[in-house]
């Protein structure tokens, strides 16, 4: 039962860290082009090298 005194704060910290990472991704516009991703995933062109 004493282990809960350690596990609850650790889980809250990790959850907060994940939430901060999600908000950072939103703020840096990581999710702004869902249409482009949709078309790239169905494209027949294979490009092993990323575009600059």
C-alpha positions in Angstrom: 0.0 0.0 0.0 2.9 2.4 0.6 3.9 2.0 -3.1 0.9 4.0 -4.0 2.5 7.0 -2.4 5.2 6.8 -5.1 3.2 5.5 -8.0 0.5 8.2 -7.9 2.8 11.2 -8.1 4.9 9.5 -10.8 1.9 8.8 -12.9 0.6 12.3 -12.5 4.0 13.7 -13.5 4.2 11.4 -16.6 0.6 12.3 -17.6 1.4 16.0 -17.2 4.6 15.6 -19.3 2.6 13.9 -22.0 0.0 16.7 -21.9 2.7 19.3 -22.2 4.2 17.5 -25.2 0.8 17.4 -26.8 0.3 21.2 -26.3 3.8 21.8 -27.6 2.9 19.9 -30.8 -0.2 21.9 -31.2 1.6 25.2 -30.7 4.3 24.3 -33.2 1.6 23.4 -35.8 2.5 19.7 -36.1 -1.1 18.8 -37.1 -1.8 21.6 -39.7 -1.7 19.5 -42.9 -4.0 16.5 -42.7 -5.0 16.8 -46.3 -1.4 16.6 -47.5 -0.7 13.6 -45.4 -3.8 11.9 -46.8 -2.6 12.4 -50.4 1.0 11.4 -49.6 0.1 8.1 -48.0 -1.9 7.1 -51.1 0.7 8.2 -53.6 2.4 5.7 -55.9 5.6 7.7 -55.9 8.3 6.3 -53.5 10.8 8.8 -52.3 13.4 7.5 -50.0 15.0 10.9 -49.5 13.0 13.7 -47.8 12.6 16.9 -49.6 14.5 19.9 -48.3 
